[in-house]
Amino acid sequence: MECPYCHQKMEKGVIYGHRSALKWIEESRDKGPFISQFQKGIKLTDAWDLNELETYYCRDCQKMIIDVDIKSNII
Ligand SMILES: [Zn+2]
């Protein structure tokens, strides 16, 4: 994947979650990490199945890009 900022090749890697799934919650609804597991959001990993997130990283720009499977992850 090409970095959209500097156009260099990005490194592929993985982010591992631990006990609960990683989830994106918009800032206006965020109530902190303890409440997040009960809130709706975009689920990025599944703690029961595959609690890892494929990620592309640009070391120069310090940016990461992830793909979001929107079909199955709004909870
Ligand atoms: Zn870059």
N, CA, C, O and the ligand as a Tripos MOL2 file, in Angstrom:
@<TRIPOS>MOLECULE
protein
  301   299    76     0     0
PROTEIN
NO_CHARGES

@<TRIPOS>ATOM
      1 N           0.8480   -1.1920    0.0000 N.3       1 MET1
      2 CA          0.0000    0.0000    0.0000 C.3       1 MET1
      3 C           0.8840    1.2420    0.0000 C.2       1 MET1
      4 O           1.9020    1.2900    0.6900 O.2       1 MET1
      5 N           0.4900    2.2370   -0.7730 N.am      2 GLU2
      6 CA          1.2530    3.4840   -0.8620 C.3       2 GLU2
      7 C           0.7360    4.4890    0.1550 C.2       2 GLU2
      8 O          -0.4720    4.6750    0.2940 O.2       2 GLU2
      9 N           1.6520    5.1340    0.8650 N.am      3 CYS3
     10 CA          1.2650    6.1570    1.8410 C.3       3 CYS3
     11 C           0.6320    7.3470    1.1030 C.2       3 CYS3
     12 O           1.2280    7.8730    0.1630 O.2       3 CYS3
     13 N          -0.5600    7.7740    1.5160 N.am      4 PRO4
     14 CA         -1.2120    8.8970    0.8320 C.3       4 PRO4
     15 C          -0.5560   10.2540    1.1020 C.2       4 PRO4
     16 O          -0.8760   11.2380    0.4350 O.2       4 PRO4
     17 N           0.3610   10.3110    2.0780 N.am      5 TYR5
     18 CA          1.0330   11.5730    2.4170 C.3       5 TYR5
     19 C           2.3530   11.7290    1.6590 C.2       5 TYR5
     20 O           2.5810   12.7520    1.0140 O.2       5 TYR5
     21 N           3.2340   10.7000    1.7390 N.am      6 CYS6
     22 CA          4.5640   10.8100    1.1340 C.3       6 CYS6
     23 C           4.7450    9.9130   -0.0810 C.2       6 CYS6
     24 O           5.7520   10.0130   -0.7820 O.2       6 CYS6
     25 N           3.7710    9.0320   -0.3360 N.am      7 HIS7
     26 CA          3.7540    8.1300   -1.4980 C.3       7 HIS7
     27 C           4.8400    7.0590   -1.4780 C.2       7 HIS7
     28 O           5.1390    6.4570   -2.5090 O.2       7 HIS7
     29 N           5.4300    6.8180   -0.3070 N.am      8 GLN8
     30 CA          6.3530    5.6900   -0.1570 C.3       8 GLN8
     31 C           5.5280    4.4330    0.1400 C.2       8 GLN8
     32 O           4.3490    4.5070    0.4880 O.2       8 GLN8
     33 N           6.1850    3.2820   -0.0070 N.am      9 LYS9
     34 CA          5.5140    2.0230    0.2960 C.3       9 LYS9
     35 C           5.3270    1.8870    1.8100 C.2       9 LYS9
     36 O           6.2580    2.1320    2.5770 O.2       9 LYS9
     37 N           4.1180    1.4950    2.2390 N.am     10 MET10
     38 CA          3.8410    1.3050    3.6690 C.3      10 MET10
     39 C           4.1430   -0.1310    4.0600 C.2      10 MET10
     40 O           4.0240   -1.0430    3.2420 O.2      10 MET10
     41 N           4.5430   -0.3350    5.3420 N.am     11 GLU11
     42 CA          4.8270   -1.6720    5.8540 C.3      11 GLU11
     43 C           3.5400   -2.3090    6.3660 C.2      11 GLU11
     44 O           2.7380   -1.6670    7.0450 O.2      11 GLU11
     45 N           3.3590   -3.5870    6.0270 N.am     12 LYS12
     46 CA          2.2020   -4.3260    6.5170 C.3      12 LYS12
     47 C           2.5290   -4.9390    7.8770 C.2      12 LYS12
     48 O           3.6120   -5.4930    8.0660 O.2      12 LYS12
     49 N           1.6040   -4.8410    8.8130 N.am     13 GLY13
     50 CA          1.8140   -5.4270   10.1350 C.3      13 GLY13
     51 C           0.4840   -5.7170   10.7890 C.2      13 GLY13
     52 O          -0.5580   -5.6780   10.1330 O.2      13 GLY13
     53 N           0.5100   -6.0050   12.0600 N.am     14 VAL14
     54 CA         -0.7040   -6.3820   12.7650 C.3      14 VAL14
     55 C          -0.7380   -5.7380   14.1530 C.2      14 VAL14
     56 O           0.2900   -5.5860   14.8130 O.2      14 VAL14
     57 N          -1.9480   -5.3660   14.5740 N.am     15 ILE15
     58 CA         -2.1900   -4.8970   15.9410 C.3      15 ILE15
     59 C          -3.0370   -5.9750   16.6200 C.2      15 ILE15
     60 O          -4.0710   -6.3770   16.0860 O.2      15 ILE15
     61 N          -2.6050   -6.4440   17.7910 N.am     16 TYR16
     62 CA         -3.3690   -7.4460   18.5210 C.3      16 TYR16
     63 C          -4.1730   -6.8090   19.6480 C.2      16 TYR16
     64 O          -3.6530   -6.0000   20.4170 O.2      16 TYR16
     65 N          -5.4380   -7.1820   19.7350 N.am     17 GLY17
     66 CA         -6.2550   -6.7940   20.8680 C.3      17 GLY17
     67 C          -6.0500   -7.8040   21.9800 C.2      17 GLY17
     68 O          -5.4280   -8.8420   21.7520 O.2      17 GLY17
     69 N          -6.5430   -7.5420   23.1530 N.am     18 HIS18
     70 CA         -6.4030   -8.5030   24.2390 C.3      18 HIS18
     71 C          -7.7670   -9.0500   24.6400 C.2      18 HIS18
     72 O          -8.3230   -9.8580   23.8960 O.2      18 HIS18
     73 N          -8.3250   -8.6600   25.7520 N.am     19 ARG19
     74 CA         -9.5580   -9.2920   26.2220 C.3      19 ARG19
     75 C         -10.7980   -8.8980   25.4230 C.2      19 ARG19
     76 O         -11.6380   -9.7490   25.1330 O.2      19 ARG19
     77 N         -10.9240   -7.6250   25.0650 N.am     20 SER20
     78 CA        -12.1260   -7.2210   24.3500 C.3      20 SER20
     79 C         -11.7720   -6.7570   22.9380 C.2      20 SER20
     80 O         -10.6330   -6.3890   22.6520 O.2      20 SER20
     81 N         -12.7790   -6.7840   22.0630 N.am     21 ALA21
     82 CA        -12.5770   -6.3970   20.6740 C.3      21 ALA21
     83 C         -12.1870   -4.9230   20.5850 C.2      21 ALA21
     84 O         -12.6160   -4.1010   21.3950 O.2      21 ALA21
     85 N         -11.3710   -4.6100   19.5920 N.am     22 LEU22
     86 CA        -11.0770   -3.2010   19.3120 C.3      22 LEU22
     87 C         -12.2750   -2.6110   18.5920 C.2      22 LEU22
     88 O         -12.8480   -3.2430   17.7050 O.2      22 LEU22
     89 N         -12.6530   -1.4000   18.9740 N.am     23 LYS23
     90 CA        -13.8470   -0.7730   18.4190 C.3      23 LYS23
     91 C         -13.6080    0.7190   18.2570 C.2      23 LYS23
     92 O         -12.9820    1.3550   19.1040 O.2      23 LYS23
     93 N         -14.1170    1.2740   17.1530 N.am     24 TRP24
     94 CA        -14.0530    2.7160   16.9420 C.3      24 TRP24
     95 C         -15.3840    3.3210   17.3730 C.2      24 TRP24
     96 O         -16.4500    2.8860   16.9370 O.2      24 TRP24
     97 N         -15.3050    4.3310   18.2380 N.am     25 ILE25
     98 CA        -16.4950    5.0530   18.7090 C.3      25 ILE25
     99 C         -16.2430    6.5300   18.4720 C.2      25 ILE25
    100 O         -15.1940    7.0540   18.8470 O.2      25 ILE25
    101 N         -17.1960    7.1970   17.8560 N.am     26 GLU26
    102 CA        -16.9860    8.6120   17.5510 C.3      26 GLU26
    103 C         -16.7990    9.4170   18.8390 C.2      26 GLU26
    104 O         -17.3790    9.0970   19.8770 O.2      26 GLU26
    105 N         -15.9850   10.4580   18.7530 N.am     27 GLU27
    106 CA        -15.5820   11.2400   19.9180 C.3      27 GLU27
    107 C         -16.7790   11.7680   20.7110 C.2      27 GLU27
    108 O         -16.7330   11.8130   21.9400 O.2      27 GLU27
    109 N         -17.8520   12.1690   20.0180 N.am     28 SER28
    110 CA        -19.0080   12.7670   20.6960 C.3      28 SER28
    111 C         -19.7490   11.7590   21.5790 C.2      28 SER28
    112 O         -20.4800   12.1630   22.4830 O.2      28 SER28
    113 N         -19.5710   10.4370   21.3320 N.am     29 ARG29
    114 CA        -20.2470    9.4060   22.1280 C.3      29 ARG29
    115 C         -19.2990    8.6720   23.0780 C.2      29 ARG29
    116 O         -19.7390    7.8350   23.8650 O.2      29 ARG29
    117 N         -18.0220    8.9770   23.0110 N.am     30 ASP30
    118 CA        -17.0390    8.2520   23.7950 C.3      30 ASP30
    119 C         -17.2060    8.5270   25.2900 C.2      30 ASP30
    120 O         -17.2480    9.6790   25.7220 O.2      30 ASP30
    121 N         -17.3020    7.4280   26.0820 N.am     31 LYS31
    122 CA        -17.4330    7.5640   27.5420 C.3      31 LYS31
    123 C         -16.3150    6.8210   28.2690 C.2      31 LYS31
    124 O         -16.4200    6.5420   29.4640 O.2      31 LYS31
    125 N         -15.2500    6.5030   27.5470 N.am     32 GLY32
    126 CA        -14.1030    5.8730   28.1850 C.3      32 GLY32
    127 C         -14.0390    4.3740   27.9390 C.2      32 GLY32
    128 O         -14.9980    3.7800   27.4450 O.2      32 GLY32
    129 N         -12.9040    3.7600   28.2850 N.am     33 PRO33
    130 CA        -12.6510    2.3640   27.9310 C.3      33 PRO33
    131 C         -13.5580    1.3510   28.6330 C.2      33 PRO33
    132 O         -13.8570    0.3100   28.0480 O.2      33 PRO33
    133 N         -14.0000    1.6140   29.8470 N.am     34 PHE34
    134 CA        -14.8060    0.6150   30.5530 C.3      34 PHE34
    135 C         -16.2160    0.5130   29.9870 C.2      34 PHE34
    136 O         -16.8060   -0.5670   29.9850 O.2      34 PHE34
    137 N         -16.7560    1.6180   29.5120 N.am     35 ILE35
    138 CA        -18.1010    1.6410   28.9380 C.3      35 ILE35
    139 C         -18.0750    1.1840   27.4790 C.2      35 ILE35
    140 O         -19.0980    0.7370   26.9590 O.2      35 ILE35
    141 N         -16.9420    1.2850   26.8200 N.am     36 SER36
    142 CA        -16.8740    1.0840   25.3670 C.3      36 SER36
    143 C         -17.3560   -0.3000   24.9310 C.2      36 SER36
    144 O         -17.9190   -0.4430   23.8460 O.2      36 SER36
    145 N         -17.1420   -1.3180   25.7660 N.am     37 GLN37
    146 CA        -17.5580   -2.6600   25.3370 C.3      37 GLN37
    147 C         -19.0810   -2.7970   25.2410 C.2      37 GLN37
    148 O         -19.5710   -3.7350   24.6120 O.2      37 GLN37
    149 N         -19.8330   -1.8820   25.8510 N.am     38 PHE38
    150 CA        -21.2970   -1.9430   25.7920 C.3      38 PHE38
    151 C         -21.8730   -0.9600   24.7780 C.2      38 PHE38
    152 O         -23.0820   -0.9510   24.5510 O.2      38 PHE38
    153 N         -21.0370   -0.1440   24.1720 N.am     39 GLN39
    154 CA        -21.5100    0.8780   23.2390 C.3      39 GLN39
    155 C         -21.4690    0.3910   21.8010 C.2      39 GLN39
    156 O         -20.6680   -0.4700   21.4390 O.2      39 GLN39
    157 N         -22.3590    0.9680   20.9820 N.am     40 LYS40
    158 CA        -22.2970    0.7210   19.5530 C.3      40 LYS40
    159 C         -21.1100    1.4590   18.9700 C.2      40 LYS40
    160 O         -20.7320    2.5350   19.4330 O.2      40 LYS40
    161 N         -20.5270    0.8530   17.9360 N.am     41 GLY41
    162 CA        -19.3980    1.4700   17.2600 C.3      41 GLY41
    163 C         -18.9910    0.5960   16.0890 C.2      41 GLY41
    164 O         -19.6930   -0.3570   15.7500 O.2      41 GLY41
    165 N         -17.8930    0.9030   15.4860 N.am     42 ILE42
    166 CA        -17.3870    0.0760   14.3950 C.3      42 ILE42
    167 C         -16.3600   -0.8860   14.9730 C.2      42 ILE42
    168 O         -15.2790   -0.4970   15.4150 O.2      42 ILE42
    169 N         -16.7410   -2.1520   14.9500 N.am     43 LYS43
    170 CA        -15.9090   -3.1920   15.5360 C.3      43 LYS43
    171 C         -14.7620   -3.5240   14.5780 C.2      43 LYS43
    172 O         -15.0010   -3.8510   13.4160 O.2      43 LYS43
    173 N         -13.5420   -3.4420   15.0540 N.am     44 LEU44
    174 CA        -12.3640   -3.6670   14.2060 C.3      44 LEU44
    175 C         -11.7800   -5.0700   14.3610 C.2      44 LEU44
    176 O         -11.1180   -5.5760   13.4550 O.2      44 LEU44
    177 N         -12.0250   -5.6900   15.5020 N.am     45 THR45
    178 CA        -11.5640   -7.0680   15.7160 C.3      45 THR45
    179 C         -12.6620   -7.8260   16.4550 C.2      45 THR45
    180 O         -13.6080   -7.2390   16.9810 O.2      45 THR45
    181 N         -12.5050   -9.1470   16.4780 N.am     46 ASP46
    182 CA        -13.4580   -9.9850   17.1910 C.3      46 ASP46
    183 C         -12.6970  -10.7350   18.2830 C.2      46 ASP46
    184 O         -11.9000  -11.6260   17.9920 O.2      46 ASP46
    185 N         -12.9450  -10.3730   19.5290 N.am     47 ALA47
    186 CA        -12.1880  -10.9540   20.6340 C.3      47 ALA47
    187 C         -12.3840  -12.4610   20.7330 C.2      47 ALA47
    188 O         -11.5100  -13.1450   21.2660 O.2      47 ALA47
    189 N         -13.5030  -13.0120   20.2370 N.am     48 TRP48
    190 CA        -13.7830  -14.4430   20.3450 C.3      48 TRP48
    191 C         -13.1960  -15.2200   19.1830 C.2      48 TRP48
    192 O         -13.0520  -16.4400   19.2630 O.2      48 TRP48
    193 N         -12.8620  -14.5420   18.1190 N.am     49 ASP49
    194 CA        -12.4400  -15.2430   16.9150 C.3      49 ASP49
    195 C         -11.0330  -14.8030   16.4940 C.2      49 ASP49
    196 O         -10.0680  -15.5490   16.6650 O.2      49 ASP49
    197 N         -10.9250  -13.6100   15.9520 N.am     50 LEU50
    198 CA         -9.6450  -13.1430   15.4110 C.3      50 LEU50
    199 C          -9.3920  -11.7360   15.9350 C.2      50 LEU50
    200 O          -9.7560  -10.7520   15.2900 O.2      50 LEU50
    201 N          -8.7670  -11.6410   17.1080 N.am     51 ASN51
    202 CA         -8.5700  -10.3390   17.7470 C.3      51 ASN51
    203 C          -7.2710   -9.6870   17.2750 C.2      51 ASN51
    204 O          -6.4180   -9.2950   18.0710 O.2      51 ASN51
    205 N          -7.1570   -9.5880   15.9660 N.am     52 GLU52
    206 CA         -5.9920   -8.9310   15.3820 C.3      52 GLU52
    207 C          -6.4340   -8.0890   14.2010 C.2      52 GLU52
    208 O          -7.4310   -8.3920   13.5460 O.2      52 GLU52
    209 N          -5.6910   -7.0420   13.9370 N.am     53 LEU53
    210 CA         -6.0720   -6.0570   12.9400 C.3      53 LEU53
    211 C          -4.8950   -5.8140   11.9920 C.2      53 LEU53
    212 O          -3.8460   -5.3150   12.4000 O.2      53 LEU53
    213 N          -5.0860   -6.1720   10.7290 N.am     54 GLU54
    214 CA         -4.0520   -5.9470    9.7190 C.3      54 GLU54
    215 C          -3.9090   -4.4470    9.4810 C.2      54 GLU54
    216 O          -4.9040   -3.7480    9.2900 O.2      54 GLU54
    217 N          -2.6810   -3.9570    9.4930 N.am     55 THR55
    218 CA         -2.4270   -2.5220    9.4740 C.3      55 THR55
    219 C          -1.2480   -2.1950    8.5780 C.2      55 THR55
    220 O          -0.2810   -2.9550    8.5230 O.2      55 THR55
    221 N          -1.3160   -1.0720    7.8760 N.am     56 TYR56
    222 CA         -0.1920   -0.5760    7.0790 C.3      56 TYR56
    223 C           0.3590    0.6740    7.7640 C.2      56 TYR56
    224 O          -0.3900    1.5560    8.1830 O.2      56 TYR56
    225 N           1.7070    0.7240    7.8670 N.am     57 TYR57
    226 CA          2.3580    1.7630    8.6590 C.3      57 TYR57
    227 C           3.4230    2.4680    7.8270 C.2      57 TYR57
    228 O           4.2160    1.8120    7.1510 O.2      57 TYR57
    229 N           3.4470    3.8040    7.8710 N.am     58 CYS58
    230 CA          4.5040    4.6060    7.2620 C.3      58 CYS58
    231 C           5.3650    5.1760    8.4000 C.2      58 CYS58
    232 O           4.9070    5.9930    9.1980 O.2      58 CYS58
    233 N           6.6130    4.7240    8.4480 N.am     59 ARG59
    234 CA          7.5060    5.1710    9.5170 C.3      59 ARG59
    235 C           7.8560    6.6460    9.3800 C.2      59 ARG59
    236 O           8.0170    7.3370   10.3860 O.2      59 ARG59
    237 N           7.9770    7.1370    8.1500 N.am     60 ASP60
    238 CA          8.3460    8.5380    7.9330 C.3      60 ASP60
    239 C           7.2410    9.4800    8.4000 C.2      60 ASP60
    240 O           7.5140   10.4790    9.0670 O.2      60 ASP60
    241 N           6.0010    9.1660    8.0530 N.am     61 CYS61
    242 CA          4.8690   10.0460    8.3810 C.3      61 CYS61
    243 C           4.2200    9.6970    9.7220 C.2      61 CYS61
    244 O           3.4080   10.4680   10.2330 O.2      61 CYS61
    245 N           4.5730    8.5340   10.2980 N.am     62 GLN62
    246 CA          3.9710    8.0820   11.5560 C.3      62 GLN62
    247 C           2.4590    7.9580   11.4160 C.2      62 GLN62
    248 O           1.7040    8.3990   12.2830 O.2      62 GLN62
    249 N           2.0250    7.3490   10.3080 N.am     63 LYS63
    250 CA          0.5930    7.1370   10.0460 C.3      63 LYS63
    251 C           0.3340    5.6590    9.8330 C.2      63 LYS63
    252 O           1.1940    4.9240    9.3450 O.2      63 LYS63
    253 N          -0.8680    5.2340   10.2070 N.am     64 MET64
    254 CA         -1.3160    3.8650    9.9490 C.3      64 MET64
    255 C          -2.6330    3.9080    9.1910 C.2      64 MET64
    256 O          -3.4410    4.8210    9.3580 O.2      64 MET64
    257 N          -2.8280    2.8910    8.3470 N.am     65 ILE65
    258 CA         -4.0670    2.7540    7.5920 C.3      65 ILE65
    259 C          -4.6090    1.3480    7.8450 C.2      65 ILE65
    260 O          -3.8690    0.3650    7.8250 O.2      65 ILE65
    261 N          -5.9220    1.2790    8.0850 N.am     66 ILE66
    262 CA         -6.5730   -0.0190    8.2770 C.3      66 ILE66
    263 C          -7.7500   -0.1220    7.3280 C.2      66 ILE66
    264 O          -8.3450    0.8850    6.9450 O.2      66 ILE66
    265 N          -8.0850   -1.3660    6.9460 N.am     67 ASP67
    266 CA         -9.3000   -1.6190    6.1780 C.3      67 ASP67
    267 C         -10.4110   -1.9490    7.1670 C.2      67 ASP67
    268 O         -10.1880   -2.6530    8.1510 O.2      67 ASP67
    269 N         -11.5990   -1.4390    6.9000 N.am     68 VAL68
    270 CA        -12.7540   -1.6870    7.7640 C.3      68 VAL68
    271 C         -13.7900   -2.4690    6.9630 C.2      68 VAL68
    272 O         -14.2330   -2.0310    5.9020 O.2      68 VAL68
    273 N         -14.1730   -3.6460    7.4920 N.am     69 ASP69
    274 CA        -15.2020   -4.4590    6.8520 C.3      69 ASP69
    275 C         -16.5590   -3.9930    7.3780 C.2      69 ASP69
    276 O         -17.0590   -4.5060    8.3790 O.2      69 ASP69
    277 N         -17.1350   -3.0340    6.7020 N.am     70 ILE70
    278 CA        -18.3410   -2.3640    7.1980 C.3      70 ILE70
    279 C         -19.5670   -3.2760    7.2200 C.2      70 ILE70
    280 O         -20.5180   -3.0050    7.9530 O.2      70 ILE70
    281 N         -19.5650   -4.3500    6.4320 N.am     71 LYS71
    282 CA        -20.7400   -5.2230    6.3300 C.3      71 LYS71
    283 C         -21.0610   -5.9080    7.6560 C.2      71 LYS71
    284 O         -22.2270   -6.0340    8.0300 O.2      71 LYS71
    285 N         -20.0280   -6.3470    8.3610 N.am     72 SER72
    286 CA        -20.2820   -7.2180    9.5050 C.3      72 SER72
    287 C         -19.8540   -6.6300   10.8360 C.2      72 SER72
    288 O         -19.8490   -7.3450   11.8390 O.2      72 SER72
    289 N         -19.4990   -5.3670   10.8830 N.am     73 ASN73
    290 CA        -18.8630   -4.9420   12.1220 C.3      73 ASN73
    291 C         -19.5220   -3.7840   12.8520 C.2      73 ASN73
    292 O         -18.9160   -3.2290   13.7680 O.2      73 ASN73
    293 N         -20.7260   -3.3990   12.4880 N.am     74 ILE74
    294 CA        -21.3820   -2.3530   13.2710 C.3      74 ILE74
    295 C         -22.1990   -3.0300   14.3630 C.2      74 ILE74
    296 O         -23.1530   -3.7540   14.0770 O.2      74 ILE74
    297 N         -21.8270   -2.7960   15.5920 N.am     75 ILE75
    298 CA        -22.5220   -3.4650   16.7000 C.3      75 ILE75
    299 C         -23.0260   -2.4490   17.6930 C.2      75 ILE75
    300 O         -23.6380   -2.8180   18.6960 O.2      75 ILE75
    301 ZN          4.2700    8.4810    4.4700 Zn       76 ZN76
@<TRIPOS>BOND
     1     1     2 1
     2     2     3 1
     3     3     4 2
     4     3     5 am
     5     5     6 1
     6     6     7 1
     7     7     8 2
     8     7     9 am
     9     9    10 1
    10    10    11 1
    11    11    12 2
    12    11    13 am
    13    13    14 1
    14    14    15 1
    15    15    16 2
    16    15    17 am
    17    17    18 1
    18    18    19 1
    19    19    20 2
    20    19    21 am
    21    21    22 1
    22    22    23 1
    23    23    24 2
    24    23    25 am
    25    25    26 1
    26    26    27 1
    27    27    28 2
    28    27    29 am
    29    29    30 1
    30    30    31 1
    31    31    32 2
    32    31    33 am
    33    33    34 1
    34    34    35 1
    35    35    36 2
    36    35    37 am
    37    37    38 1
    38    38    39 1
    39    39    40 2
    40    39    41 am
    41    41    42 1
    42    42    43 1
    43    43    44 2
    44    43    45 am
    45    45    46 1
    46    46    47 1
    47    47    48 2
    48    47    49 am
    49    49    50 1
    50    50    51 1
    51    51    52 2
    52    51    53 am
    53    53    54 1
    54    54    55 1
    55    55    56 2
    56    55    57 am
    57    57    58 1
    58    58    59 1
    59    59    60 2
    60    59    61 am
    61    61    62 1
    62    62    63 1
    63    63    64 2
    64    63    65 am
    65    65    66 1
    66    66    67 1
    67    67    68 2
    68    67    69 am
    69    69    70 1
    70    70    71 1
    71    71    72 2
    72    71    73 am
    73    73    74 1
    74    74    75 1
    75    75    76 2
    76    75    77 am
    77    77    78 1
    78    78    79 1
    79    79    80 2
    80    79    81 am
    81    81    82 1
    82    82    83 1
    83    83    84 2
    84    83    85 am
    85    85    86 1
    86    86    87 1
    87    87    88 2
    88    87    89 am
    89    89    90 1
    90    90    91 1
    91    91    92 2
    92    91    93 am
    93    93    94 1
    94    94    95 1
    95    95    96 2
    96    95    97 am
    97    97    98 1
    98    98    99 1
    99    99   100 2
   100    99   101 am
   101   101   102 1
   102   102   103 1
   103   103   104 2
   104   103   105 am
   105   105   106 1
   106   106   107 1
   107   107   108 2
   108   107   109 am
   109   109   110 1
   110   110   111 1
   111   111   112 2
   112   111   113 am
   113   113   114 1
   114   114   115 1
   115   115   116 2
   116   115   117 am
   117   117   118 1
   118   118   119 1
   119   119   120 2
   120   119   121 am
   121   121   122 1
   122   122   123 1
   123   123   124 2
   124   123   125 am
   125   125   126 1
   126   126   127 1
   127   127   128 2
   128   127   129 am
   129   129   130 1
   130   130   131 1
   131   131   132 2
   132   131   133 am
   133   133   134 1
   134   134   135 1
   135   135   136 2
   136   135   137 am
   137   137   138 1
   138   138   139 1
   139   139   140 2
   140   139   141 am
   141   141   142 1
   142   142   143 1
   143   143   144 2
   144   143   145 am
   145   145   146 1
   146   146   147 1
   147   147   148 2
   148   147   149 am
   149   149   150 1
   150   150   151 1
   151   151   152 2
   152   151   153 am
   153   153   154 1
   154   154   155 1
   155   155   156 2
   156   155   157 am
   157   157   158 1
   158   158   159 1
   159   159   160 2
   160   159   161 am
   161   161   162 1
   162   162   163 1
   163   163   164 2
   164   163   165 am
   165   165   166 1
   166   166   167 1
   167   167   168 2
   168   167   169 am
   169   169   170 1
   170   170   171 1
   171   171   172 2
   172   171   173 am
   173   173   174 1
   174   174   175 1
   175   175   176 2
   176   175   177 am
   177   177   178 1
   178   178   179 1
   179   179   180 2
   180   179   181 am
   181   181   182 1
   182   182   183 1
   183   183   184 2
   184   183   185 am
   185   185   186 1
   186   186   187 1
   187   187   188 2
   188   187   189 am
   189   189   190 1
   190   190   191 1
   191   191   192 2
   192   191   193 am
   193   193   194 1
   194   194   195 1
   195   195   196 2
   196   195   197 am
   197   197   198 1
   198   198   199 1
   199   199   200 2
   200   199   201 am
   201   201   202 1
   202   202   203 1
   203   203   204 2
   204   203   205 am
   205   205   206 1
   206   206   207 1
   207   207   208 2
   208   207   209 am
   209   209   210 1
   210   210   211 1
   211   211   212 2
   212   211   213 am
   213   213   214 1
   214   214   215 1
   215   215   216 2
   216   215   217 am
   217   217   218 1
   218   218   219 1
   219   219   220 2
   220   219   221 am
   221   221   222 1
   222   222   223 1
   223   223   224 2
   224   223   225 am
   225   225   226 1
   226   226   227 1
   227   227   228 2
   228   227   229 am
   229   229   230 1
   230   230   231 1
   231   231   232 2
   232   231   233 am
   233   233   234 1
   234   234   235 1
   235   235   236 2
   236   235   237 am
   237   237   238 1
   238   238   239 1
   239   239   240 2
   240   239   241 am
   241   241   242 1
   242   242   243 1
   243   243   244 2
   244   243   245 am
   245   245   246 1
   246   246   247 1
   247   247   248 2
   248   247   249 am
   249   249   250 1
   250   250   251 1
   251   251   252 2
   252   251   253 am
   253   253   254 1
   254   254   255 1
   255   255   256 2
   256   255   257 am
   257   257   258 1
   258   258   259 1
   259   259   260 2
   260   259   261 am
   261   261   262 1
   262   262   263 1
   263   263   264 2
   264   263   265 am
   265   265   266 1
   266   266   267 1
   267   267   268 2
   268   267   269 am
   269   269   270 1
   270   270   271 1
   271   271   272 2
   272   271   273 am
   273   273   274 1
   274   274   275 1
   275   275   276 2
   276   275   277 am
   277   277   278 1
   278   278   279 1
   279   279   280 2
   280   279   281 am
   281   281   282 1
   282   282   283 1
   283   283   284 2
   284   283   285 am
   285   285   286 1
   286   286   287 1
   287   287   288 2
   288   287   289 am
   289   289   290 1
   290   290   291 1
   291   291   292 2
   292   291   293 am
   293   293   294 1
   294   294   295 1
   295   295   296 2
   296   295   297 am
   297   297   298 1
   298   298   299 1
   299   299   300 2
@<TRIPOS>SUBSTRUCTURE
     1 MET1         2 RESIDUE 1 A MET
     2 GLU2         6 RESIDUE 1 A GLU
     3 CYS3        10 RESIDUE 1 A CYS
     4 PRO4        14 RESIDUE 1 A PRO
     5 TYR5        18 RESIDUE 1 A TYR
     6 CYS6        22 RESIDUE 1 A CYS
     7 HIS7        26 RESIDUE 1 A HIS
     8 GLN8        30 RESIDUE 1 A GLN
     9 LYS9        34 RESIDUE 1 A LYS
    10 MET10       38 RESIDUE 1 A MET
    11 GLU11       42 RESIDUE 1 A GLU
    12 LYS12       46 RESIDUE 1 A LYS
    13 GLY13       50 RESIDUE 1 A GLY
    14 VAL14       54 RESIDUE 1 A VAL
    15 ILE15       58 RESIDUE 1 A ILE
    16 TYR16       62 RESIDUE 1 A TYR
    17 GLY17       66 RESIDUE 1 A GLY
    18 HIS18       70 RESIDUE 1 A HIS
    19 ARG19       74 RESIDUE 1 A ARG
    20 SER20       78 RESIDUE 1 A SER
    21 ALA21       82 RESIDUE 1 A ALA
    22 LEU22       86 RESIDUE 1 A LEU
    23 LYS23       90 RESIDUE 1 A LYS
    24 TRP24       94 RESIDUE 1 A TRP
    25 ILE25       98 RESIDUE 1 A ILE
    26 GLU26      102 RESIDUE 1 A GLU
    27 GLU27      106 RESIDUE 1 A GLU
    28 SER28      110 RESIDUE 1 A SER
    29 ARG29      114 RESIDUE 1 A ARG
    30 ASP30      118 RESIDUE 1 A ASP
    31 LYS31      122 RESIDUE 1 A LYS
    32 GLY32      126 RESIDUE 1 A GLY
    33 PRO33      130 RESIDUE 1 A PRO
    34 PHE34      134 RESIDUE 1 A PHE
    35 ILE35      138 RESIDUE 1 A ILE
    36 SER36      142 RESIDUE 1 A SER
    37 GLN37      146 RESIDUE 1 A GLN
    38 PHE38      150 RESIDUE 1 A PHE
    39 GLN39      154 RESIDUE 1 A GLN
    40 LYS40      158 RESIDUE 1 A LYS
    41 GLY41      162 RESIDUE 1 A GLY
    42 ILE42      166 RESIDUE 1 A ILE
    43 LYS43      170 RESIDUE 1 A LYS
    44 LEU44      174 RESIDUE 1 A LEU
    45 THR45      178 RESIDUE 1 A THR
    46 ASP46      182 RESIDUE 1 A ASP
    47 ALA47      186 RESIDUE 1 A ALA
    48 TRP48      190 RESIDUE 1 A TRP
    49 ASP49      194 RESIDUE 1 A ASP
    50 LEU50      198 RESIDUE 1 A LEU
    51 ASN51      202 RESIDUE 1 A ASN
    52 GLU52      206 RESIDUE 1 A GLU
    53 LEU53      210 RESIDUE 1 A LEU
    54 GLU54      214 RESIDUE 1 A GLU
    55 THR55      218 RESIDUE 1 A THR
    56 TYR56      222 RESIDUE 1 A TYR
    57 TYR57      226 RESIDUE 1 A TYR
    58 CYS58      230 RESIDUE 1 A CYS
    59 ARG59      234 RESIDUE 1 A ARG
    60 ASP60      238 RESIDUE 1 A ASP
    61 CYS61      242 RESIDUE 1 A CYS
    62 GLN62      246 RESIDUE 1 A GLN
    63 LYS63      250 RESIDUE 1 A LYS
    64 MET64      254 RESIDUE 1 A MET
    65 ILE65      258 RESIDUE 1 A ILE
    66 ILE66      262 RESIDUE 1 A ILE
    67 ASP67      266 RESIDUE 1 A ASP
    68 VAL68      270 RESIDUE 1 A VAL
    69 ASP69      274 RESIDUE 1 A ASP
    70 ILE70      278 RESIDUE 1 A ILE
    71 LYS71      282 RESIDUE 1 A LYS
    72 SER72      286 RESIDUE 1 A SER
    73 ASN73      290 RESIDUE 1 A ASN
    74 ILE74      294 RESIDUE 1 A ILE
    75 ILE75      298 RESIDUE 1 A ILE
    76 ZN76       301 GROUP 0 **** ****
